[in-house]
């Protein structure tokens, strides 16, 4: 699905900044509802879940592959504070996704 692929690409390209579902919708030719339905069909989860998954993946990569502290990662990824980073991991459900 090209629109889902376009949305996922946008999410991955912007994983270092906080984006909202509305930002993703703007990059597609679909309505919010249309994009939601296609995400559910193709990936089995919502746009919001994909944003959280990709950001969490980015945090994990930085923790494993850099010498940055958690505080520095929070600043780099524009989190308000350490609590917000911790919340991402606490509430994250494991989502396995295939390449689009």
C-alpha positions in Angstrom: 0.0 0.0 0.0 1.7 3.2 -1.2 0.0 5.5 1.2 0.9 3.4 4.2 4.5 3.1 2.9 4.6 6.9 2.5 3.3 7.4 6.0 5.8 4.9 7.5 8.6 6.5 5.7 7.6 9.9 7.0 7.4 8.5 10.6 10.9 7.0 10.3 12.4 10.1 8.8 11.0 12.2 11.7 11.7 9.8 14.5 13.9 12.4 16.3 11.1 14.9 16.7 7.7 14.5 18.3 5.1 14.2 15.5 1.4 13.7 15.7 -1.0 11.5 13.7 -2.2 14.7 12.0 1.3 15.4 10.7 1.4 11.9 9.2 -2.0 12.3 7.6 -0.9 15.5 5.9 1.9 13.6 4.1 -0.6 11.2 2.5 -3.6 11.5 0.1 -5.9 10.0 2.7 -8.2 11.2 5.4 -7.4 10.4 9.0 -10.0 7.7 9.1 -8.8 6.2 5.8 -5.2 6.1 6.9 -6.2 4.5 10.2 -8.2 1.8 8.4 -5.3 1.1 6.0 -2.8 0.9 8.9 -5.0 -1.6 10.7 -5.4 -3.7 7.5 -1.7 -3.6 6.4 0.2 -3.4 9.7 -2.3 -4.5 12.3 -2.0 -1.4 14.5 -2.7 2.3 14.4 -0.6 5.3 13.1 -0.1 6.4 16.7 1.2 3.0 17.7 3.7 3.1 14.8 4.9 6.6 15.9 5.5 5.2 19.4 7.1 2.1 18.1 9.6 3.9 15.8 10.4 6.5 18.5 11.0 3.7 21.1 13.2 1.9 18.6 15.2 5.1 18.1 15.7 5.5 21.9 16.8 1.9 22.1 19.3 2.3 19.3 20.8 5.5 20.9 21.1 3.7 24.2 22.8 0.7 22.7 25.0 2.4 20.0 25.9 5.8 21.5 27.6 7.1 24.6 24.7 9.5 25.2 23.1 9.5 28.7 19.4 9.1 29.0 19.1 12.8 29.7 21.0 13.6 26.5 18.8 11.3 24.5 15.8 12.9 26.0 17.1 16.3 24.8 18.1 15.0 21.4 14.7 13.4 20.8 12.8 16.5 22.1 11.2 14.8 25.2 10.1 17.1 27.9 11.9 15.1 30.6 13.1 11.6 31.6 9.6 10.7 32.7 8.3 10.9 29.1 11.1 8.6 27.8 10.4 6.1 30.6 6.6 6.2 29.8 7.4 5.2 26.1 9.0 2.0 27.3 6.6 1.3 30.0 3.5 1.5 27.8 5.1 0.0 24.7 3.5 -3.2 23.4 5.8 -5.3 21.3 4.8 -4.8 17.7 6.4 -6.9 15.0 6.0 -5.3 11.6 7.2 -6.4 8.2 8.7 -4.0 5.8 6.1 -2.1 3.8 
